[in-house]
Amino acid sequence: MDYEKAKALAASEDPAVRLQLAKRADTQPEILYYLAVDEAEEVRRAIAENEATPAHAYLLLANDASEEVRRRLAAKVARLLPDMPADEASKAREMAIQTLELLAQDELTRIRAALSEALKSASNVPHHLVKQLALDVELIVSAPVLQFSPLLTDDDLREIVASSAQSGALTAIARRVGLSAGVSDAIAATRDVSAVASLLANDSAQIREETLDLILDAAPGNEAWHEPLVHRPNLPGKAAKRIAGFVAASLLKLLAGRKDLPADALAEVRQVMERRLDVKLDGDAEEEAADKDEQESHTPMAEAEAKVKKLIKDRKLDNDVVQEAIERNDRNFVLQALVLNGRIPLSVIQKAMEARNGRLITALVWRAKFSMRTAVMVQRDIARVPPRMMLNARNGTDYPMSNPELEEQLKILGL
């Protein structure tokens, strides 16, 4: 647009004219800067959202009287910051960071919450900014980054666990994918009912056997822990025996039906079941268990697993097959392809999918030896990753992260 014409439109008394100018991507930066203090809120909202708005206008908008202007600015700058050049000479990045620092201290919880939600999966933003949000007194602000941010270190998390009196904050940390044993120790030590229940239900969390013993010491009086304890993967035989002594009958039956317990532990669990429920586990019980196994073998997930195993055996599992499954929305097949080809626990994949983290999902697809195009389709169509959080191919087909960077993402997942 001609500069003089744009200048004239910016001076128009009609706010509708100024609004159209504020929305244009080809409006000159100095005109957009001028409109950042327009008297019409709808114009300032448009300036806050316009990606062409110069960075030095961000600080004006961050102090805008309108909550909606600040909210839209937070969402946009948080989206743009990870892709801004990280060199020290980048004034635009510096101003963007200053803007987000201001918004992270906004008096309105909703603004800080919107910022936290936008930054929860970002890996190329300042650590101090994410930690500030993680320490926010309002759970709606802290929870997203506590649960999902890859920038929070184990030291950060242990510090927050030690200082936090909020059960919700502890629970958010307990739900993190690939939670380390050290942080699990800290959460278990709090004896917080909700947080420990979430920790036990988090299949990807590492829990030392001695830590599990400490949890079991307090478990009889905490019914919320009973079900996740019964379903806990890789359950030590000693722990299974203790659990059998206090869980309800329905859970005891589930525990006695587990196929992954050591034979001696399973025998003891069944003895406890016979004694507590006054029943005798005879051939009929074994037949019922066999019937249950037969039913489970015909579930959609089991059928998908069988299909994938056959394709792998026939050396026919490739990108085309997986992409066709994605196109027909066969989620179970895609998950089993990642599980079996990448040797990844299903629970880890499901946690990454729930997080809708493009970087984590891309790393999982890479580990399973599929292409970046497949990774993009899995992000978009299976995990439903928001467009702004998706990781796209470099040069059309290449993975946008180096192998060490991909390995680092897998470490976050505990792989």
C-alpha positions as CSV (number, residue, x, y, z in Angstrom):
1,M,0.0,0.0,0.0
2,D,1.2,3.5,-0.8
3,Y,2.6,5.2,2.3
4,E,0.7,8.4,1.9
5,K,-2.6,6.6,1.3
6,A,-2.0,4.5,4.4
7,K,-1.2,7.6,6.5
8,A,-4.5,9.2,5.3
9,L,-6.5,6.1,6.2
10,A,-4.9,5.9,9.7
11,A,-6.1,9.5,10.3
12,S,-9.6,8.7,9.2
13,E,-12.4,9.5,11.7
14,D,-14.1,6.2,10.8
15,P,-12.9,3.4,13.1
16,A,-14.0,0.8,10.5
17,V,-11.5,2.3,8.0
18,R,-8.7,2.2,10.6
19,L,-9.7,-1.3,11.6
20,Q,-9.3,-2.6,8.0
21,L,-5.9,-0.9,7.8
22,A,-4.9,-2.5,11.2
23,K,-5.6,-5.9,9.9
24,R,-3.6,-5.7,6.7
25,A,-0.3,-7.5,6.5
26,D,1.2,-5.0,4.0
27,T,0.6,-1.9,6.2
28,Q,3.8,-0.1,6.9
29,P,5.3,-0.8,10.4
30,E,5.3,2.8,11.5
31,I,1.6,3.1,10.6
32,L,0.8,-0.1,12.7
33,Y,2.9,1.4,15.5
34,Y,0.8,4.6,15.4
35,L,-2.5,2.5,15.4
36,A,-1.3,0.6,18.6
37,V,-2.6,3.6,20.6
38,D,-5.7,4.1,18.6
39,E,-8.7,5.2,20.6
40,A,-10.9,2.4,19.3
41,E,-10.3,-0.9,21.2
42,E,-11.2,-3.0,18.1
43,V,-8.4,-1.4,16.2
44,R,-5.9,-2.1,19.0
45,R,-7.1,-5.7,19.1
46,A,-6.3,-6.1,15.4
47,I,-2.9,-4.5,15.9
48,A,-2.2,-6.9,18.8
49,E,-3.0,-9.9,16.5
50,N,-1.3,-8.6,13.3
51,E,2.0,-10.5,12.8
52,A,3.3,-7.5,10.8
53,T,3.1,-5.2,13.9
54,P,6.6,-4.1,14.8
55,A,8.1,-5.5,18.0
56,H,8.6,-2.1,19.5
57,A,4.8,-1.7,19.6
58,Y,4.4,-4.8,21.8
59,L,5.4,-2.9,25.0
60,L,2.6,-0.3,24.3
61,L,0.1,-3.1,23.9
62,A,1.3,-5.0,26.9
63,N,0.2,-2.0,29.0
64,D,-3.1,-1.5,27.2
65,A,-6.1,-0.9,29.4
66,S,-8.1,-3.6,27.6
67,E,-7.8,-7.2,28.8
68,E,-8.7,-8.5,25.4
69,V,-5.9,-6.6,23.7
70,R,-3.4,-8.0,26.2
71,R,-4.8,-11.5,25.9
72,R,-4.5,-11.5,22.1
73,L,-1.0,-10.0,22.3
74,A,0.1,-12.7,24.7
75,A,-1.2,-15.5,22.4
76,K,0.5,-14.0,19.4
77,V,3.9,-13.2,20.9
78,A,4.1,-16.5,22.6
79,R,3.4,-18.2,19.2
80,L,6.0,-16.1,17.4
81,L,8.9,-16.1,20.0
82,P,10.1,-19.6,19.5
83,D,10.9,-18.9,15.8
84,M,12.6,-15.6,16.4
85,P,16.4,-15.5,15.9
86,A,18.1,-16.3,19.2
87,D,21.2,-14.1,18.5
88,E,21.9,-11.4,21.0
89,A,21.6,-8.7,18.3
90,S,17.9,-9.5,17.7
91,K,16.0,-6.5,19.1
92,A,12.7,-8.0,18.0
93,R,13.3,-11.1,20.2
94,E,14.5,-9.0,23.1
95,M,11.3,-6.8,22.9
96,A,9.2,-9.9,22.6
97,I,10.7,-11.4,25.8
98,Q,10.2,-8.1,27.7
99,T,6.6,-8.1,26.6
100,L,6.0,-11.6,27.8
101,E,7.8,-10.8,31.1
102,L,5.3,-8.0,31.6
103,L,2.3,-10.1,30.7
104,A,3.6,-12.9,33.0
105,Q,3.1,-10.3,35.8
106,D,-0.3,-9.1,34.6
107,E,-2.7,-8.4,37.4
108,L,-5.4,-10.4,35.7
109,T,-5.1,-14.2,36.1
110,R,-6.8,-14.8,32.7
111,I,-3.9,-13.1,30.9
112,R,-1.2,-15.1,32.8
113,A,-3.2,-18.3,32.2
114,A,-3.5,-17.6,28.4
115,L,0.3,-17.0,28.3
116,S,1.0,-20.2,30.2
117,E,-1.2,-22.2,27.9
118,A,0.5,-20.8,24.9
119,L,4.0,-21.5,26.2
120,K,3.4,-24.9,27.9
121,S,5.1,-27.0,25.1
122,A,7.6,-24.4,23.8
123,S,11.3,-25.3,24.0
124,N,12.9,-22.2,22.5
125,V,11.8,-19.6,25.0
126,P,13.7,-18.2,28.1
127,H,13.8,-20.7,31.0
128,H,13.2,-17.9,33.6
129,L,9.9,-17.0,31.9
130,V,8.5,-20.5,32.1
131,K,9.7,-20.9,35.7
132,Q,8.0,-17.6,36.7
133,L,4.7,-19.0,35.3
134,A,5.4,-22.3,37.1
135,L,5.7,-20.5,40.4
136,D,2.5,-18.5,39.9
137,V,0.1,-18.7,42.9
138,E,-2.9,-19.4,40.7
139,L,-3.1,-23.0,39.6
140,I,-4.8,-22.2,36.3
141,V,-1.5,-20.4,35.5
142,S,1.0,-22.8,36.9
143,A,-0.5,-26.1,35.9
144,P,0.0,-26.1,32.1
145,V,3.7,-25.5,32.3
146,L,4.2,-27.7,35.4
147,Q,2.7,-30.6,33.5
148,F,4.0,-30.1,30.0
149,S,7.0,-27.7,29.8
150,P,10.2,-29.4,28.6
151,L,12.2,-26.5,30.0
152,L,11.6,-27.2,33.6
153,T,14.5,-29.2,35.0
154,D,14.4,-31.9,37.7
155,D,16.0,-29.3,40.1
156,D,13.2,-26.9,39.2
157,L,10.5,-29.5,39.8
158,R,12.0,-30.7,43.1
159,E,12.2,-27.0,44.3
160,I,8.6,-26.4,43.4
161,V,7.5,-29.6,45.1
162,A,9.4,-28.7,48.3
163,S,8.0,-25.1,48.4
164,S,4.4,-25.7,47.1
165,A,1.5,-26.0,49.4
166,Q,-0.9,-26.4,46.5
167,S,-2.1,-30.0,45.9
168,G,-3.0,-29.1,42.3
169,A,0.6,-28.0,41.5
170,L,2.0,-31.3,42.8
171,T,-0.6,-33.2,40.8
172,A,0.3,-31.4,37.6
173,I,3.9,-32.3,38.1
174,A,3.0,-35.9,38.9
175,R,1.3,-36.2,35.5
176,R,4.4,-35.2,33.5
177,V,5.4,-37.6,30.8
178,G,8.7,-39.5,31.7
179,L,8.8,-38.1,35.2
180,S,12.2,-39.0,36.8
181,A,12.7,-41.1,39.8
182,G,14.1,-38.2,41.8
183,V,11.0,-36.0,41.3
184,S,8.8,-39.0,42.0
185,D,10.6,-39.4,45.3
186,A,9.8,-35.8,46.2
187,I,6.1,-36.1,45.3
188,A,5.8,-39.4,47.2
189,A,7.4,-37.7,50.3
190,T,4.6,-35.1,50.4
191,R,2.0,-37.9,51.0
192,D,-0.4,-35.6,49.1
193,V,-3.4,-37.8,48.3
194,S,-4.2,-36.4,44.8
195,A,-0.6,-36.0,43.7
196,V,0.5,-39.5,44.7
197,A,-2.6,-41.0,43.1
198,S,-1.7,-39.2,39.8
199,L,1.9,-40.3,40.2
200,L,0.9,-44.0,40.5
201,A,-1.5,-43.6,37.5
202,N,1.3,-42.1,35.4
203,D,2.7,-45.2,33.6
204,S,5.7,-43.3,32.3
205,A,6.8,-42.1,35.7
206,Q,9.8,-43.8,37.2
207,I,9.2,-44.9,40.8
208,R,11.9,-46.7,42.7
209,E,10.9,-49.8,44.6
210,E,11.9,-48.3,47.9
211,T,9.7,-45.3,47.1
212,L,6.8,-47.6,46.3
213,D,7.4,-49.2,49.7
214,L,7.0,-45.8,51.4
215,I,3.8,-45.2,49.5
216,L,2.5,-48.6,50.5
217,D,3.1,-47.8,54.2
218,A,0.4,-45.1,53.9
219,A,-1.7,-46.7,51.3
220,P,-4.2,-48.7,53.4
221,G,-5.8,-45.4,54.6
222,N,-5.7,-43.7,51.2
223,E,-8.4,-45.4,49.1
224,A,-7.6,-43.1,46.1
225,W,-4.3,-44.9,45.7
226,H,-5.7,-48.4,45.6
227,E,-6.8,-48.7,42.0
228,P,-3.7,-47.1,40.5
229,L,-1.5,-49.4,42.6
230,V,-3.3,-52.5,41.3
231,H,-2.8,-51.3,37.7
232,R,0.7,-50.1,38.2
233,P,3.0,-51.6,35.5
234,N,6.1,-53.6,36.4
235,L,4.7,-54.1,39.9
236,P,7.2,-55.8,42.1
237,G,6.0,-59.1,43.6
238,K,6.6,-57.9,47.2
239,A,4.5,-54.9,46.5
240,A,1.7,-57.0,45.0
241,K,1.6,-59.1,48.2
242,R,1.2,-56.0,50.4
243,I,-1.5,-54.5,48.1
244,A,-3.5,-57.8,48.3
245,G,-3.8,-57.3,52.0
246,F,-5.8,-54.0,52.0
247,V,-7.6,-53.4,48.6
248,A,-11.3,-53.9,48.1
249,A,-12.6,-57.3,46.8
250,S,-13.1,-56.0,43.2
251,L,-9.5,-54.7,43.0
252,L,-8.2,-57.8,44.7
253,K,-9.7,-59.9,41.9
254,L,-8.1,-57.7,39.3
255,L,-4.7,-58.0,41.0
256,A,-5.1,-61.8,41.2
257,G,-5.8,-61.8,37.4
258,R,-2.6,-60.0,36.4
259,K,-0.4,-62.1,34.1
260,D,2.8,-60.1,34.6
261,L,3.4,-60.9,38.3
262,P,6.1,-63.4,39.3
263,A,4.6,-66.9,39.9
264,D,5.4,-66.9,43.6
265,A,3.9,-63.5,44.1
266,L,0.8,-64.4,42.1
267,A,0.3,-67.6,44.2
268,E,0.5,-65.6,47.4
269,V,-1.9,-63.0,46.1
270,R,-4.4,-65.8,45.3
271,Q,-3.9,-67.3,48.7
272,V,-4.8,-63.9,50.3
273,M,-7.8,-63.7,48.0
274,E,-9.0,-67.1,49.0
275,R,-8.6,-66.3,52.7
276,R,-10.2,-62.8,52.5
277,L,-13.1,-63.6,50.2
278,D,-13.6,-67.1,51.5
279,V,-13.4,-68.6,48.0
280,K,-11.5,-71.4,46.4
281,L,-9.8,-70.7,43.1
282,D,-10.3,-74.0,41.2
283,G,-10.4,-75.0,37.6
284,D,-13.5,-73.0,37.0
285,A,-11.7,-69.8,38.0
286,E,-8.9,-70.7,35.6
287,E,-11.4,-71.3,32.8
288,E,-13.0,-67.9,33.5
289,A,-9.6,-66.3,33.3
290,A,-9.0,-68.1,30.0
291,D,-12.3,-66.8,28.7
292,K,-11.4,-63.3,29.7
293,D,-8.0,-63.6,27.8
294,E,-9.9,-64.9,24.8
295,Q,-12.2,-61.8,24.9
296,E,-9.3,-59.4,25.3
297,S,-7.6,-60.9,22.3
298,H,-10.5,-59.7,20.2
299,T,-10.5,-56.1,21.2
300,P,-9.8,-53.5,18.5
301,M,-6.4,-52.8,20.0
302,A,-5.5,-56.5,20.1
303,E,-6.6,-56.9,16.5
304,A,-4.5,-53.9,15.4
305,E,-1.5,-55.4,17.2
306,A,-2.0,-58.6,15.4
307,K,-2.2,-56.8,12.0
308,V,1.0,-54.8,12.7
309,K,2.9,-57.8,13.9
310,K,2.1,-59.7,10.7
311,L,3.1,-56.7,8.5
312,I,6.4,-56.5,10.4
313,K,7.0,-60.2,10.0
314,D,6.3,-59.9,6.2
315,R,8.5,-56.8,6.1
316,K,5.5,-54.8,4.7
317,L,5.1,-52.2,7.4
318,D,6.2,-48.9,5.8
319,N,5.2,-45.2,5.6
320,D,2.5,-45.9,3.0
321,V,0.7,-48.4,5.1
322,V,0.8,-46.2,8.2
323,Q,-0.3,-43.1,6.2
324,E,-3.2,-45.0,4.8
325,A,-4.2,-46.0,8.3
326,I,-4.0,-42.3,9.4
327,E,-6.2,-41.3,6.5
328,R,-8.9,-43.8,7.4
329,N,-8.6,-42.7,11.1
330,D,-7.4,-46.1,12.3
331,R,-5.9,-44.8,15.5
332,N,-5.3,-48.2,17.1
333,F,-3.2,-49.4,14.1
334,V,-1.1,-46.2,14.1
335,L,-0.4,-46.5,17.9
336,Q,0.6,-50.2,17.5
337,A,2.8,-49.4,14.6
338,L,4.7,-46.9,16.8
339,V,4.7,-49.3,19.7
340,L,6.0,-52.3,17.8
341,N,8.3,-50.7,15.3
342,G,9.8,-48.3,17.8
343,R,9.7,-50.6,20.8
344,I,7.9,-47.9,22.8
345,P,5.5,-48.5,25.7
346,L,1.9,-47.7,24.6
347,S,1.5,-45.7,27.8
348,V,4.4,-43.4,26.8
349,I,2.9,-42.8,23.3
350,Q,-0.6,-42.1,24.8
351,K,0.9,-39.5,27.3
352,A,2.7,-37.7,24.4
353,M,-0.6,-37.7,22.4
354,E,-2.5,-36.3,25.4
355,A,0.1,-33.6,25.8
356,R,-0.4,-32.7,22.1
357,N,3.3,-31.9,22.0
358,G,4.6,-31.8,18.4
359,R,8.2,-32.2,19.3
360,L,7.7,-35.3,21.5
361,I,5.4,-36.9,18.9
362,T,7.9,-36.2,16.1
363,A,10.6,-37.9,18.1
364,L,8.5,-41.0,18.7
365,V,7.7,-41.3,15.0
366,W,11.4,-40.9,14.2
367,R,12.3,-43.6,16.7
368,A,9.8,-45.9,15.0
369,K,11.7,-45.3,11.7
370,F,8.9,-43.5,9.8
371,S,9.3,-40.4,7.7
372,M,8.7,-36.8,8.7
373,R,5.6,-36.7,6.4
374,T,4.2,-39.5,8.6
375,A,5.2,-37.5,11.7
376,V,3.3,-34.5,10.4
377,M,0.2,-36.6,9.7
378,V,0.4,-38.2,13.2
379,Q,0.6,-34.8,14.8
380,R,-2.3,-33.3,12.8
381,D,-4.7,-36.2,12.4
382,I,-4.1,-38.6,15.3
383,A,-2.8,-36.4,18.2
384,R,-4.7,-33.3,17.0
385,V,-1.8,-31.0,17.8
386,P,-2.8,-27.3,17.4
387,P,-1.4,-25.8,14.2
388,R,0.8,-23.3,16.0
389,M,2.4,-26.2,18.0
390,M,3.0,-28.5,15.1
391,L,6.5,-29.3,13.9
392,N,6.7,-29.2,10.1
393,A,9.2,-30.8,7.7
394,R,12.4,-28.9,6.7
395,N,12.9,-28.7,2.9
396,G,9.6,-30.5,2.4
397,T,10.7,-33.9,3.7
398,D,13.5,-33.7,6.3
399,Y,13.2,-33.9,10.1
400,P,13.5,-30.3,11.4
401,M,15.6,-31.5,14.4
402,S,19.0,-33.1,14.5
403,N,19.4,-36.7,15.8
404,P,20.8,-35.5,19.1
405,E,17.8,-33.1,19.5
406,L,15.4,-36.0,18.8
407,E,17.2,-38.2,21.3
408,E,16.8,-35.4,23.8
409,Q,13.1,-35.4,23.3
410,L,13.0,-39.1,23.8
411,K,14.9,-38.6,27.1
412,I,12.1,-36.3,28.3
413,L,9.7,-39.3,27.7
414,G,12.0,-41.6,29.7
415,L,13.2,-43.5,26.6
